[in-house]
Amino acid sequence: MADFPPPAVRVSQAAIELEQLEALNDMDSEALRELFKELMPDGTLLPETDAVGLRVHIARQISNEGAGLGDLSELLDNAVGLHGLSEMLGPPPIDRSASLARCTDAVEPSRLRLELTFENHGHDDDDQVVIKGRKIDVDVIVTTDSDQLAVRQQLQLEVAIVYDNGLPVDELANSADEPLMQVLGTRQPWLLEGKAKFEVKINVLSSMRNMQKFRILVIPADPATRAAYPGLKCLTAPIKVTAGSTISTSC
């Protein structure tokens, strides 16, 4: 088990160094569960909570018990992978649209392509991870085959969740009858001046689908456009969805 301050030692938690929190990343699931029981003897974990979720729970408990760590609590809430707090999320997605030349002419749809970036909640080894039920920022741009931003293109979008292999996610019952994925605000967002920005929530865990990963798929909302231009679509990288902060505490 990694060197970690025992819960009985209630020194000023404000003095805990970041490298002590980072020690969580060297612990396997069994060691993390033991530490969780020591720190939160009345806490109850869901069976599907994995090592990623355990690290988040434990890091939050440490910060909640601390003094002067208010800002760190929010920071830890997003520390899914805990690959070191200094690099836990990595660089934010790059907005390419600002650097592209603008195409102001009408463009045949066959010359268009959709690009998508999204901001994950962290990493687990090489996997991009998001937490079930937490908002995900998604940005879509439409460019021409000459790599210009197609600012005259207005297109309504359909947003869906698919498996890593591109097949639709099976509609098994989720908790509280939640949809597999929610698009917040406008259900079918519009590309305006070549760009669209929206938020989604994924409500299905990888553990609920045999540990499969998911992708967010963006396609034209109009069925005729989809049929005529099947290549006009974009997908995120594979995403692992974890329980994250899902926890119930007994009274």
Secondary structure as UniProt FT lines:
FT   TURN            7..8
FT   HELIX           13..15
FT   HELIX           18..22
FT   HELIX           23..26
FT   HELIX           29..39
FT   TURN            41..42
FT   STRAND          43..44
FT   TURN            47..48
FT   HELIX           51..65
FT   HELIX           70..77
FT   HELIX           85..87
FT   HELIX           96..99
FT   STRAND          102..103
FT   HELIX           109..111
FT   STRAND          112..118
FT   STRAND          122..124
FT   TURN            125..126
FT   STRAND          127..131
FT   TURN            132..133
FT   STRAND          136..144
FT   TURN            145..146
FT   STRAND          149..150
FT   TURN            151..152
FT   STRAND          155..163
FT   TURN            164..165
FT   HELIX           175..177
FT   STRAND          181..184
FT   STRAND          190..192
FT   TURN            193..194
FT   STRAND          195..202
FT   HELIX           206..209
FT   TURN            210..211
FT   STRAND          214..220
FT   HELIX           223..228
FT   TURN            230..231
FT   STRAND          234..235
FT   STRAND          239..242
FT   TURN            244..245
FT   STRAND          248..249
//
